[in-house]
Amino acid sequence: MSAFTTVRTMLGHQPRASWESRPHAAVVATKVIILTALAAAVVIPILTVVATSLTSEQELIDSGGWVLWPSDPTLDAYTKVLRGGVVTHATLISLGVTVVGTAVSLAVTILMAYGMSRPGMFGGRPLTILVLLTMFFSPGMIPTYLVVQELGLLDTLAALIVPVLVSAFNLIVLRGFFQGIPAELFEAARMDGAGELGILFRIALPLSAGAVAVVGLFYAVTYWNMFFNAILYLNDSGKWPLQVILRQYVLEGSPLAESTFDTVDATSSRSIQMAVVVLAMIPILVIFPFVQRHFSKGVLTGAIKS
Amino acid sequence: MARTPSNAGRRFRRDRGLLLLALPGALYFVIFHYVALAGNVIAFQDYIPFLGFSGSDWVGWGNFSQAFSDPAVLVAVRNTLEIFVLQLGLFFPLPILLAILIHSITYKRIASVMQSMLYLPHFLSWVIIVALFQQVLGSTGLLNQWLGAADIGLVDVIGNPSAFKPLLVAQLIWKDCGWSMIIFLAAIHRVDDQLHEAAAIDGAGYLRRLWHVTLPSMRPIILLMLILKMGDVLTVGFEQIYLQREAVGPQAAEVLDTFVYFSGVVDGNWGYATAVGLMKGVIAAAMVFGANKLAHKLGEDGILR
């Protein structure tokens, strides 16, 4: 019995309030089955893709095309796609756009969110309306395209960043956080003669680290997952990010450029295809666990109210 | 309190440092949202990129009247509305039910692991989601490998026009059901425990309390989400559909957004496609404000007061 109690405690069991009745065993069983099915629905597709990317051609043929667990894991598929061909190039472009884009977006968003966070400030209300209205209308694909064209951004990697530079939602989230910091802290710092940038870096940012991390994740995911804007704005296939290559190679099954592989490997083998899918998922699978714990801390739900 | 010019001037001098920080972001919003919005004037032109705004011919409402008699637009409108109704009926209630289920888990660690796991798919790109579905449900996919091994007939889901719309909704559920739950979960957490206790002492079981305490407390947030969803009535998932349009053909898969892209950018009917996109935008904005008005009538705050 004590082992049972230990397991319950480890899983964070919360005792019911005295007025709550215990659910029927059948209800509990149904719940366990539903939760297991939900977990399997998320995990199995991802697991089978990862497993297949780690499996040798021969084992795949023997098993009928798919495995859930490779018996003899091999990194062959990854060494092939990362040998310096199209996929390597596209991965580097995606990494570059994601790093630069996230940095610039975060900087502009933080500055603007702080710059409109002071209660009763000059121009505060018009600025807020300027931002909020954009959440209710979109200029449309073609008018936005024309602006990108007029700015001379077509066929440059900046076209993947500038048109989505600031998200109104992220901005409002951060502004809400800055406004939640007691005004006396800011006033005291101003009395001490600190400039606005100094106050931002020494007071506002350290107190909103969780919210900044979440907003940073949102931007990073936007840039890493960017697909259609690349199709729309970039004709030069040499500038295409990983998602576009992934679509070409996995969804449409077109072989990668010959320079990537020697003739023996030129067929688009499934483990190589799946290795490209995994490459496109990895940064998200790696960063996500570190940031997701901030989700629950009111970062997002606070914003909805404003 | 009347704001005298000198007062405004003083506030400006006090806040100009802040305003300077906000400037780059404000410029972005002006250029990519407000200036871009003005670009919709080409909806009234026979726009030719080489000639530009000033050189292209004005055609008045010609593009709009043409849209009303274009069978391709009608197909796109019908597909868009069908997908929206499916999303509203099949997708919208699920995150609410899921939030209730997750909230009822009495093991905190299990609940938090489930949450993380269910949030994850939201952060995967549509290209990856479509690839995953193809690998699992495709004709040579995992499911058919299992069905084949068990000697059961094969399923034909991917690339089948009549299964296309349910497939879209299934993909949306897989990707976003968990993530959409987050807001409802927060709403359930805020329900006052004393209400539950009082109801339980009066003899209300779990389901009765769910119906009479939990759901009424969630009503404002459910209504708010519904209003926001109304704004998406004509926006049903561009990338998702674009990626799979070729497999089933435009008759089953063309929606207004893909129509604007293929007719405008690909085929070069710039003015005409912009007119279709502009009508779409106006209707979507009207839907949000209409739904908001309705929420006021029902005695809720809605999004704008």
Interface residues (C-beta under 8 A of the other chain):
Chain A: R8 M10 L11 G12 H13 Q14 P15 R16 A17 W19 E20 S21 P23 K31 I34 L35 L38 A39 A41 V42 V43 I44 P45 I46 T48 V49 T52 G64 G65 W66 V108 T109 L111 M112 Y114 G115 M116 S117 R118 G120 M121 F122 G123 G124 L127 L130 V131 T134 F136 F137 S138 P139 G140 M141 I142 P143 T144 Y145 L146 V147 Q149 V162 P163 L165 V166 A168 L171 G195 E196 L197 L200 L217 V221 W224 N225 F227 F228 L232 Q243 L246 R247 V250 L251 M274 V277 A280 M281 I284 L285 F288 P289 Q292 F295 S296 G298 L300 T301 I304
Chain B: A8 R11 F12 R14 D15 R16 G17 L18 L19 L20 L21 A22 L23 P24 G25 A26 Y28 F29 V30 I31 F32 H33 Y34 V35 A36 L37 A38 G39 N40 I42 P49 L101 S104 I105 T106 Y107 K108 R109 I110 A111 S112 M114 Q115 S116 M117 L118 Y119 L120 P121 F123 L124 S125 W126 V127 I128 V130 A131 L132 F133 Q134 Q135 V136 T140 G141 L142 Q145 G148 A149 W174 G178 I182 I183 A186 D193 H196 E197 A200 I201 G205 Y206 I221 L224 G231 F238 E239 Y242 L243 D257 V260 Y261 G264 V265 W270 A273 T274 G277 L278 K280 G281 A284 A285 V288
